[in-house]
């Protein structure tokens, strides 16, 4: 989270395991989650942030 320059522990708690699992994260703010996934390197590319509809 330090590398992503964010202090939201909930987003980090969601992004890291989702990257490990290759999960889709449905969220009202996909930009924040995607920002964290992008900072996880290759692992972050396995997950996807999708907008809540």
Gaussian input, Z-matrix of N, CA and C with variables (Angstrom, degrees):
# hf/3-21g

backbone

0 1
 N
 C     1     B1
 C     2     B2     1     A1
 N     3     B3     2     A2     1     D1
 C     4     B4     3     A3     2     D2
 C     5     B5     4     A4     3     D3
 N     6     B6     5     A5     4     D4
 C     7     B7     6     A6     5     D5
 C     8     B8     7     A7     6     D6
 N     9     B9     8     A8     7     D7
 C    10    B10     9     A9     8     D8
 C    11    B11    10    A10     9     D9
 N    12    B12    11    A11    10    D10
 C    13    B13    12    A12    11    D11
 C    14    B14    13    A13    12    D12
 N    15    B15    14    A14    13    D13
 C    16    B16    15    A15    14    D14
 C    17    B17    16    A16    15    D15
 N    18    B18    17    A17    16    D16
 C    19    B19    18    A18    17    D17
 C    20    B20    19    A19    18    D18
 N    21    B21    20    A20    19    D19
 C    22    B22    21    A21    20    D20
 C    23    B23    22    A22    21    D21
 N    24    B24    23    A23    22    D22
 C    25    B25    24    A24    23    D23
 C    26    B26    25    A25    24    D24
 N    27    B27    26    A26    25    D25
 C    28    B28    27    A27    26    D26
 C    29    B29    28    A28    27    D27
 N    30    B30    29    A29    28    D28
 C    31    B31    30    A30    29    D29
 C    32    B32    31    A31    30    D30
 N    33    B33    32    A32    31    D31
 C    34    B34    33    A33    32    D32
 C    35    B35    34    A34    33    D33
 N    36    B36    35    A35    34    D34
 C    37    B37    36    A36    35    D35
 C    38    B38    37    A37    36    D36
 N    39    B39    38    A38    37    D37
 C    40    B40    39    A39    38    D38
 C    41    B41    40    A40    39    D39
 N    42    B42    41    A41    40    D40
 C    43    B43    42    A42    41    D41
 C    44    B44    43    A43    42    D42
 N    45    B45    44    A44    43    D43
 C    46    B46    45    A45    44    D44
 C    47    B47    46    A46    45    D45
 N    48    B48    47    A47    46    D46
 C    49    B49    48    A48    47    D47
 C    50    B50    49    A49    48    D48
 N    51    B51    50    A50    49    D49
 C    52    B52    51    A51    50    D50
 C    53    B53    52    A52    51    D51
 N    54    B54    53    A53    52    D52
 C    55    B55    54    A54    53    D53
 C    56    B56    55    A55    54    D54
 N    57    B57    56    A56    55    D55
 C    58    B58    57    A57    56    D56
 C    59    B59    58    A58    57    D57
 N    60    B60    59    A59    58    D58
 C    61    B61    60    A60    59    D59
 C    62    B62    61    A61    60    D60
 N    63    B63    62    A62    61    D61
 C    64    B64    63    A63    62    D62
 C    65    B65    64    A64    63    D63
 N    66    B66    65    A65    64    D64
 C    67    B67    66    A66    65    D65
 C    68    B68    67    A67    66    D66
 N    69    B69    68    A68    67    D67
 C    70    B70    69    A69    68    D68
 C    71    B71    70    A70    69    D69
 N    72    B72    71    A71    70    D70
 C    73    B73    72    A72    71    D71
 C    74    B74    73    A73    72    D72
 N    75    B75    74    A74    73    D73
 C    76    B76    75    A75    74    D74
 C    77    B77    76    A76    75    D75
 N    78    B78    77    A77    76    D76
 C    79    B79    78    A78    77    D77
 C    80    B80    79    A79    78    D78
 N    81    B81    80    A80    79    D79
 C    82    B82    81    A81    80    D80
 C    83    B83    82    A82    81    D81
 N    84    B84    83    A83    82    D82
 C    85    B85    84    A84    83    D83
 C    86    B86    85    A85    84    D84
 N    87    B87    86    A86    85    D85
 C    88    B88    87    A87    86    D86
 C    89    B89    88    A88    87    D87
 N    90    B90    89    A89    88    D88
 C    91    B91    90    A90    89    D89
 C    92    B92    91    A91    90    D90
 N    93    B93    92    A92    91    D91
 C    94    B94    93    A93    92    D92
 C    95    B95    94    A94    93    D93
 N    96    B96    95    A95    94    D94
 C    97    B97    96    A96    95    D95
 C    98    B98    97    A97    96    D96
 N    99    B99    98    A98    97    D97
 C   100   B100    99    A99    98    D98
 C   101   B101   100   A100    99    D99
 N   102   B102   101   A101   100   D100
 C   103   B103   102   A102   101   D101
 C   104   B104   103   A103   102   D102
 N   105   B105   104   A104   103   D103
 C   106   B106   105   A105   104   D104
 C   107   B107   106   A106   105   D105
 N   108   B108   107   A107   106   D106
 C   109   B109   108   A108   107   D107
 C   110   B110   109   A109   108   D108
 N   111   B111   110   A110   109   D109
 C   112   B112   111   A111   110   D110
 C   113   B113   112   A112   111   D111
 N   114   B114   113   A113   112   D112
 C   115   B115   114   A114   113   D113
 C   116   B116   115   A115   114   D114
 N   117   B117   116   A116   115   D115
 C   118   B118   117   A117   116   D116
 C   119   B119   118   A118   117   D117
 N   120   B120   119   A119   118   D118
 C   121   B121   120   A120   119   D119
 C   122   B122   121   A121   120   D120
 N   123   B123   122   A122   121   D121
 C   124   B124   123   A123   122   D122
 C   125   B125   124   A124   123   D123
 N   126   B126   125   A125   124   D124
 C   127   B127   126   A126   125   D125
 C   128   B128   127   A127   126   D126
 N   129   B129   128   A128   127   D127
 C   130   B130   129   A129   128   D128
 C   131   B131   130   A130   129   D129
 N   132   B132   131   A131   130   D130
 C   133   B133   132   A132   131   D131
 C   134   B134   133   A133   132   D132
 N   135   B135   134   A134   133   D133
 C   136   B136   135   A135   134   D134
 C   137   B137   136   A136   135   D135
 N   138   B138   137   A137   136   D136
 C   139   B139   138   A138   137   D137
 C   140   B140   139   A139   138   D138
 N   141   B141   140   A140   139   D139
 C   142   B142   141   A141   140   D140
 C   143   B143   142   A142   141   D141
 N   144   B144   143   A143   142   D142
 C   145   B145   144   A144   143   D143
 C   146   B146   145   A145   144   D144
 N   147   B147   146   A146   145   D145
 C   148   B148   147   A147   146   D146
 C   149   B149   148   A148   147   D147
 N   150   B150   149   A149   148   D148
 C   151   B151   150   A150   149   D149
 C   152   B152   151   A151   150   D150
 N   153   B153   152   A152   151   D151
 C   154   B154   153   A153   152   D152
 C   155   B155   154   A154   153   D153
 N   156   B156   155   A155   154   D154
 C   157   B157   156   A156   155   D155
 C   158   B158   157   A157   156   D156

   B1=1.4291
   B2=1.5225
   B3=1.2994
   B4=1.4543
   B5=1.5184
   B6=1.3353
   B7=1.4598
   B8=1.5260
   B9=1.3221
   B10=1.4595
   B11=1.5241
   B12=1.3300
   B13=1.4672
   B14=1.5230
   B15=1.3312
   B16=1.4562
   B17=1.5156
   B18=1.2949
   B19=1.4641
   B20=1.5255
   B21=1.3321
   B22=1.4524
   B23=1.5303
   B24=1.3427
   B25=1.4589
   B26=1.5255
   B27=1.3209
   B28=1.4637
   B29=1.5248
   B30=1.3191
   B31=1.4673
   B32=1.5289
   B33=1.3134
   B34=1.4516
   B35=1.5245
   B36=1.3213
   B37=1.4601
   B38=1.5200
   B39=1.3121
   B40=1.4628
   B41=1.5299
   B42=1.3097
   B43=1.4661
   B44=1.5270
   B45=1.3148
   B46=1.4638
   B47=1.5323
   B48=1.3371
   B49=1.4660
   B50=1.5281
   B51=1.3252
   B52=1.4682
   B53=1.5204
   B54=1.3205
   B55=1.4623
   B56=1.5284
   B57=1.3226
   B58=1.4667
   B59=1.5262
   B60=1.3301
   B61=1.4643
   B62=1.5259
   B63=1.3262
   B64=1.4598
   B65=1.5179
   B66=1.3025
   B67=1.4619
   B68=1.5286
   B69=1.3180
   B70=1.4620
   B71=1.5232
   B72=1.3255
   B73=1.4615
   B74=1.5202
   B75=1.3150
   B76=1.4625
   B77=1.5265
   B78=1.3299
   B79=1.4592
   B80=1.5237
   B81=1.3169
   B82=1.4686
   B83=1.5231
   B84=1.3328
   B85=1.4655
   B86=1.5335
   B87=1.3396
   B88=1.4559
   B89=1.5280
   B90=1.3107
   B91=1.4625
   B92=1.5210
   B93=1.3210
   B94=1.4667
   B95=1.5246
   B96=1.3216
   B97=1.4552
   B98=1.5294
   B99=1.3237
   B100=1.4622
   B101=1.5159
   B102=1.3191
   B103=1.4706
   B104=1.5349
   B105=1.3290
   B106=1.4619
   B107=1.5245
   B108=1.3274
   B109=1.4658
   B110=1.5262
   B111=1.3184
   B112=1.4642
   B113=1.5316
   B114=1.3163
   B115=1.4701
   B116=1.5226
   B117=1.3273
   B118=1.4645
   B119=1.5261
   B120=1.3172
   B121=1.4648
   B122=1.5161
   B123=1.3258
   B124=1.4643
   B125=1.5256
   B126=1.3245
   B127=1.4720
   B128=1.5220
   B129=1.3200
   B130=1.4596
   B131=1.5088
   B132=1.3147
   B133=1.4600
   B134=1.5266
   B135=1.3263
   B136=1.4675
   B137=1.5148
   B138=1.3262
   B139=1.4602
   B140=1.5248
   B141=1.3129
   B142=1.4691
   B143=1.5254
   B144=1.3320
   B145=1.4574
   B146=1.5176
   B147=1.3188
   B148=1.4634
   B149=1.5265
   B150=1.3336
   B151=1.4656
   B152=1.5323
   B153=1.3141
   B154=1.4527
   B155=1.5080
   B156=1.3157
   B157=1.4675
   B158=1.4823
   A1=110.59
   A2=116.43
   A3=119.54
   A4=112.03
   A5=116.88
   A6=120.52
   A7=111.45
   A8=117.20
   A9=121.06
   A10=111.76
   A11=116.90
   A12=122.59
   A13=111.66
   A14=115.35
   A15=120.82
   A16=108.89
   A17=116.17
   A18=119.50
   A19=111.50
   A20=117.61
   A21=120.42
   A22=109.48
   A23=117.34
   A24=119.45
   A25=113.00
   A26=118.33
   A27=120.63
   A28=109.69
   A29=117.64
   A30=120.53
   A31=110.96
   A32=116.76
   A33=120.46
   A34=112.27
   A35=115.80
   A36=120.83
   A37=111.38
   A38=117.42
   A39=121.91
   A40=110.92
   A41=117.40
   A42=121.37
   A43=113.30
   A44=117.86
   A45=120.08
   A46=112.05
   A47=119.88
   A48=117.77
   A49=112.84
   A50=117.15
   A51=119.81
   A52=110.29
   A53=116.79
   A54=120.34
   A55=110.21
   A56=116.67
   A57=120.28
   A58=111.38
   A59=116.44
   A60=121.59
   A61=113.78
   A62=117.51
   A63=120.55
   A64=111.33
   A65=116.33
   A66=122.88
   A67=112.74
   A68=114.63
   A69=122.38
   A70=106.64
   A71=116.22
   A72=122.22
   A73=107.62
   A74=117.07
   A75=121.57
   A76=106.54
   A77=115.91
   A78=120.71
   A79=110.95
   A80=115.72
   A81=120.49
   A82=111.56
   A83=117.46
   A84=120.88
   A85=110.31
   A86=116.35
   A87=118.90
   A88=114.07
   A89=117.39
   A90=120.56
   A91=112.71
   A92=116.72
   A93=120.59
   A94=110.98
   A95=116.52
   A96=120.48
   A97=110.46
   A98=116.74
   A99=120.20
   A100=111.05
   A101=116.21
   A102=120.92
   A103=110.02
   A104=116.57
   A105=120.27
   A106=111.30
   A107=116.85
   A108=119.99
   A109=111.02
   A110=116.73
   A111=120.95
   A112=111.54
   A113=117.08
   A114=120.91
   A115=112.29
   A116=118.28
   A117=121.20
   A118=112.70
   A119=116.85
   A120=120.41
   A121=111.55
   A122=117.56
   A123=120.98
   A124=113.53
   A125=117.74
   A126=120.12
   A127=111.08
   A128=116.92
   A129=120.96
   A130=113.51
   A131=117.78
   A132=121.35
   A133=112.17
   A134=117.09
   A135=120.16
   A136=112.18
   A137=118.21
   A138=122.62
   A139=110.26
   A140=115.13
   A141=120.88
   A142=109.07
   A143=116.99
   A144=122.73
   A145=108.36
   A146=117.31
   A147=122.08
   A148=109.28
   A149=116.95
   A150=119.64
   A151=111.99
   A152=115.14
   A153=122.05
   A154=108.28
   A155=117.34
   A156=119.68
   A157=111.72
   D1=-29.34
   D2=176.97
   D3=-64.04
   D4=-40.46
   D5=178.54
   D6=-67.14
   D7=-28.47
   D8=-179.47
   D9=-86.24
   D10=-4.89
   D11=-179.39
   D12=55.29
   D13=48.16
   D14=175.87
   D15=-134.78
   D16=155.04
   D17=-179.63
   D18=-122.31
   D19=17.23
   D20=-179.04
   D21=-87.71
   D22=102.08
   D23=-176.36
   D24=-67.64
   D25=-25.89
   D26=-179.69
   D27=-68.23
   D28=-46.83
   D29=178.35
   D30=-59.80
   D31=-41.87
   D32=178.78
   D33=-65.56
   D34=-37.95
   D35=179.04
   D36=-66.80
   D37=-27.22
   D38=177.51
   D39=-84.78
   D40=-43.24
   D41=-172.65
   D42=-67.44
   D43=-43.10
   D44=-174.71
   D45=-65.19
   D46=-51.59
   D47=178.81
   D48=-66.83
   D49=-32.19
   D50=177.98
   D51=-62.83
   D52=-39.26
   D53=177.85
   D54=-65.03
   D55=-40.61
   D56=178.76
   D57=-62.71
   D58=-36.03
   D59=-175.99
   D60=-91.96
   D61=-13.59
   D62=-174.66
   D63=70.42
   D64=38.29
   D65=-173.71
   D66=-88.79
   D67=162.22
   D68=170.76
   D69=-98.76
   D70=127.75
   D71=179.17
   D72=-103.41
   D73=115.31
   D74=178.00
   D75=-93.94
   D76=121.06
   D77=-171.86
   D78=-147.32
   D79=156.02
   D80=176.34
   D81=-77.69
   D82=-12.99
   D83=179.28
   D84=-135.20
   D85=73.89
   D86=-176.62
   D87=-63.20
   D88=-23.54
   D89=179.20
   D90=-62.14
   D91=-40.84
   D92=179.23
   D93=-66.06
   D94=-45.14
   D95=179.71
   D96=-65.95
   D97=-43.04
   D98=-179.88
   D99=-61.70
   D100=-37.32
   D101=177.50
   D102=-57.91
   D103=-44.35
   D104=178.54
   D105=-68.10
   D106=-43.70
   D107=179.05
   D108=-59.19
   D109=-39.69
   D110=179.51
   D111=-61.74
   D112=-31.93
   D113=-178.73
   D114=-80.75
   D115=-9.33
   D116=-179.18
   D117=-86.36
   D118=2.37
   D119=178.18
   D120=70.22
   D121=-145.33
   D122=-177.12
   D123=-58.01
   D124=-34.17
   D125=178.97
   D126=-62.19
   D127=-38.58
   D128=-179.28
   D129=-65.95
   D130=-22.18
   D131=179.69
   D132=-74.73
   D133=-14.01
   D134=178.26
   D135=-78.08
   D136=-20.79
   D137=-178.80
   D138=-102.62
   D139=164.59
   D140=-179.18
   D141=-137.97
   D142=137.81
   D143=174.23
   D144=-99.77
   D145=119.02
   D146=-177.91
   D147=-116.18
   D148=141.20
   D149=-179.61
   D150=-70.75
   D151=141.99
   D152=173.33
   D153=-73.04
   D154=129.91
   D155=-178.89
   D156=-117.94

